[in-house]
Amino acid sequence: MSLPSSFHTEHPPSSGLVYRFVLHPDGSTSFACLNEGCSALLGIAPGELQDDPALFERLILPEDRRAYHEAMQASATALAAWNWEGRIRIPVWNDVKWINLRATPHPREDGAVQWDGIMTNITASKQEQEESHRSRERLAELTAHIEQAKEDERTRIAREIHDDLGGNLTAIKMALAMLSARLPPDQPELTDKANYVDGLVDRTIEAVHRISLDLRPSTLDLGIVAALEWQAREFEKQMGTAVIMRCPDKDLELAPDHASALFRIFQEALTNIAKHAGATRVTVSLRRQRNLLTLSICDNGRGIQPADRLKPQSFGLRGMSERASALGGTLALSSAPGGGTMVTIKTRLASRTSAQQAAAREAAQEQE
């Protein structure tokens, strides 16, 4: 059957396969009308499809057929637009295409449902989407690799500073103490100078210790709970903001890269609170439920606005989200009960091995 002139006017042949499809009360189907786009899109003549309407379903890849039937039934039941995307295999070309089906349903007096619609080839746009998705995945992998390389470099530098500079400064202090003990008592100016140098060495040792901890806290080698508690105490001392820690599982052990990423997210969350929240209290919860680890940081500050998340320079939030994604987890921002902001990180639990635990404890003891 040829298409009515009005049908051609609404849907030009060049725009795809224009059709009229009928679902009969007994469940059978038919194509009442098809335009010449049938051959171009499906590789079969219109008459062939009209003689065997089930041929179209056989072209759909098996894994996509269920969604096709569900979309058709939902449209027929609600008399709502039928919109479906799926893949079809064209035997004559030995090719697979993505097609989009859009149709408007109309009930018929005999109880059937009739759709007037159009099918279009969307393979190119799907390929672009898939390539864009792959590009994002590769970018995320690169970001995770760079972050891990930075973390490894921080660890190396921190240990070199602690071992080399710290060791040398300790030796200098010991030698200075020996020299001071031999200074003549009748030259107090030399004693004053020695005391000044001794104080300078002490301040330098403190600076080395502080820089080393900033690069990578040695408490990370004792476990993620100890590291978070240490950072919370440091935040309290620096900002005067109370931090309430709730970590029921004190012996929680994570793989080193997992612990480092979670710790950096925590650091960045506290930095954001210090800069923007104006909070007087922060509540931190770290809990494990089977293989799921959840870290939540809640403050009673002014809260975050939707526009704040879209600021071009909001690299802190982006960095936190990227780190969470690299762990195979998610990061969510929401309003905290009573005001303020809640940051929630959920990720699969990745524990470190017994050998890693022993090595970590040994390294932490050496740094002490």
Solvent accessible surface area in square Angstrom, and as a share of the most:
residue,aa,sasa,rsa
1,M,161,0.72
2,S,94,0.61
3,L,13,0.07
4,P,53,0.34
5,S,93,0.60
6,S,72,0.47
7,F,7,0.03
8,H,62,0.27
9,T,109,0.63
10,E,122,0.55
11,H,46,0.21
12,P,67,0.42
13,P,50,0.32
14,S,112,0.72
15,S,50,0.32
16,G,18,0.17
17,L,0,0.00
18,V,1,0.00
19,Y,1,0.00
20,R,48,0.17
21,F,6,0.03
22,V,2,0.01
23,L,22,0.11
24,H,50,0.22
25,P,94,0.59
26,D,118,0.61
27,G,50,0.48
28,S,53,0.34
29,T,30,0.17
30,S,32,0.21
31,F,9,0.04
32,A,26,0.20
33,C,1,0.01
34,L,11,0.05
35,N,4,0.02
36,E,108,0.48
37,G,9,0.08
38,C,0,0.00
39,S,50,0.32
40,A,76,0.59
41,L,12,0.06
42,L,0,0.00
43,G,20,0.19
44,I,23,0.11
45,A,51,0.40
46,P,38,0.24
47,G,36,0.35
48,E,89,0.40
49,L,0,0.00
50,Q,46,0.20
51,D,127,0.66
52,D,51,0.26
53,P,28,0.17
54,A,45,0.35
55,L,30,0.15
56,F,2,0.01
57,E,41,0.18
58,R,133,0.49
59,L,9,0.04
60,I,1,0.00
61,L,20,0.10
62,P,92,0.58
63,E,114,0.51
64,D,20,0.10
65,R,84,0.31
66,R,184,0.67
67,A,50,0.39
68,Y,3,0.01
69,H,68,0.30
70,E,92,0.41
71,A,26,0.20
72,M,5,0.02
73,Q,92,0.41
74,A,62,0.48
75,S,2,0.02
76,A,17,0.13
77,T,119,0.69
78,A,73,0.56
79,L,83,0.41
80,A,50,0.38
81,A,81,0.63
82,W,3,0.01
83,N,82,0.42
84,W,12,0.04
85,E,85,0.38
86,G,0,0.00
87,R,64,0.23
88,I,0,0.00
89,R,112,0.41
90,I,0,0.00
91,P,98,0.62
92,V,101,0.58
93,W,120,0.42
94,N,124,0.64
95,D,63,0.33
96,V,50,0.29
97,K,22,0.09
98,W,56,0.20
99,I,0,0.00
100,N,12,0.06
101,L,1,0.01
102,R,135,0.49
103,A,6,0.05
104,T,72,0.42
105,P,13,0.08
106,H,80,0.36
107,P,92,0.58
108,R,87,0.32
109,E,189,0.85
110,D,83,0.43
111,G,53,0.51
112,A,1,0.01
113,V,19,0.11
114,Q,29,0.13
115,W,0,0.00
116,D,29,0.15
117,G,2,0.02
118,I,28,0.14
119,M,1,0.00
120,T,40,0.23
121,N,77,0.40
122,I,32,0.16
123,T,24,0.14
124,A,68,0.53
125,S,49,0.31
126,K,34,0.14
127,Q,105,0.47
128,E,120,0.54
129,Q,105,0.47
130,E,71,0.32
131,E,72,0.32
132,S,48,0.31
133,H,91,0.40
134,R,107,0.39
135,S,48,0.31
136,R,142,0.52
137,E,83,0.37
138,R,124,0.45
139,L,114,0.57
140,A,42,0.32
141,E,118,0.53
142,L,95,0.47
143,T,39,0.23
144,A,33,0.25
145,H,123,0.55
146,I,82,0.42
147,E,40,0.18
148,Q,68,0.30
149,A,48,0.37
150,K,86,0.36
151,E,8,0.03
152,D,79,0.41
153,E,74,0.33
154,R,55,0.20
155,T,22,0.13
156,R,114,0.42
157,I,61,0.31
158,A,2,0.02
159,R,79,0.29
160,E,83,0.37
161,I,29,0.15
162,H,43,0.19
163,D,85,0.44
164,D,83,0.43
165,L,89,0.44
166,G,15,0.15
167,G,39,0.38
168,N,88,0.45
169,L,23,0.11
170,T,68,0.39
171,A,57,0.45
172,I,89,0.45
173,K,64,0.27
174,M,126,0.56
175,A,49,0.38
176,L,24,0.12
177,A,61,0.47
178,M,116,0.52
179,L,116,0.58
180,S,40,0.26
181,A,84,0.65
182,R,169,0.62
183,L,49,0.25
184,P,50,0.31
185,P,133,0.84
186,D,112,0.58
187,Q,68,0.30
188,P,83,0.52
189,E,105,0.47
190,L,72,0.36
191,T,54,0.31
192,D,91,0.47
193,K,124,0.53
194,A,12,0.09
195,N,89,0.46
196,Y,126,0.48
197,V,50,0.29
198,D,41,0.21
199,G,22,0.21
200,L,80,0.40
201,V,12,0.07
202,D,52,0.27
203,R,129,0.47
204,T,51,0.30
205,I,51,0.26
206,E,114,0.51
207,A,28,0.22
208,V,14,0.08
209,H,98,0.44
210,R,136,0.50
211,I,77,0.39
212,S,5,0.03
213,L,30,0.15
214,D,89,0.46
215,L,41,0.20
216,R,23,0.09
217,P,0,0.00
218,S,20,0.13
219,T,25,0.15
220,L,3,0.02
221,D,6,0.03
222,L,83,0.41
223,G,7,0.06
224,I,1,0.00
225,V,6,0.04
226,A,31,0.24
227,A,0,0.00
228,L,0,0.00
229,E,43,0.19
230,W,36,0.13
231,Q,25,0.11
232,A,3,0.02
233,R,131,0.48
234,E,36,0.16
235,F,12,0.05
236,E,62,0.28
237,K,149,0.63
238,Q,132,0.59
239,M,93,0.42
240,G,70,0.68
241,T,13,0.08
242,A,51,0.39
243,V,15,0.09
244,I,69,0.35
245,M,48,0.22
246,R,141,0.51
247,C,8,0.05
248,P,111,0.70
249,D,38,0.20
250,K,124,0.52
251,D,119,0.62
252,L,4,0.02
253,E,31,0.14
254,L,2,0.01
255,A,18,0.14
256,P,56,0.35
257,D,71,0.37
258,H,6,0.03
259,A,6,0.05
260,S,6,0.04
261,A,15,0.12
262,L,2,0.01
263,F,0,0.00
264,R,20,0.07
265,I,0,0.00
266,F,0,0.00
267,Q,42,0.19
268,E,55,0.25
269,A,3,0.02
270,L,5,0.02
271,T,55,0.32
272,N,32,0.16
273,I,15,0.08
274,A,39,0.30
275,K,143,0.61
276,H,114,0.51
277,A,11,0.09
278,G,58,0.56
279,A,15,0.12
280,T,99,0.57
281,R,110,0.40
282,V,0,0.00
283,T,27,0.16
284,V,0,0.00
285,S,23,0.15
286,L,3,0.01
287,R,93,0.34
288,R,106,0.39
289,Q,108,0.48
290,R,225,0.82
291,N,99,0.51
292,L,55,0.27
293,L,1,0.00
294,T,2,0.01
295,L,1,0.01
296,S,12,0.08
297,I,1,0.01
298,C,27,0.16
299,D,8,0.04
300,N,53,0.27
301,G,13,0.12
302,R,171,0.63
303,G,20,0.19
304,I,42,0.22
305,Q,103,0.46
306,P,101,0.63
307,A,68,0.52
308,D,40,0.21
309,R,105,0.38
310,L,148,0.74
311,K,108,0.46
312,P,98,0.62
313,Q,136,0.61
314,S,17,0.11
315,F,122,0.51
316,G,22,0.21
317,L,32,0.16
318,R,115,0.42
319,G,30,0.29
320,M,1,0.01
321,S,48,0.31
322,E,75,0.34
323,R,38,0.14
324,A,1,0.00
325,S,63,0.40
326,A,58,0.45
327,L,35,0.18
328,G,62,0.60
329,G,12,0.12
330,T,89,0.52
331,L,36,0.18
332,A,56,0.43
333,L,29,0.14
334,S,50,0.32
335,S,94,0.61
336,A,6,0.05
337,P,114,0.72
338,G,93,0.89
339,G,37,0.35
340,G,6,0.06
341,T,15,0.09
342,M,53,0.24
343,V,15,0.08
344,T,24,0.14
345,I,1,0.00
346,K,91,0.38
347,T,3,0.01
348,R,160,0.58
349,L,33,0.16
350,A,44,0.34
351,S,70,0.45
352,R,18,0.07
353,T,81,0.47
354,S,90,0.58
355,A,78,0.61
356,Q,74,0.33
357,Q,39,0.17
358,A,60,0.46
359,A,60,0.46
360,A,10,0.08
361,R,114,0.41
362,E,103,0.46
363,A,20,0.15
364,A,1,0.01
365,Q,124,0.55
366,E,124,0.56
367,Q,26,0.11
368,E,156,0.70
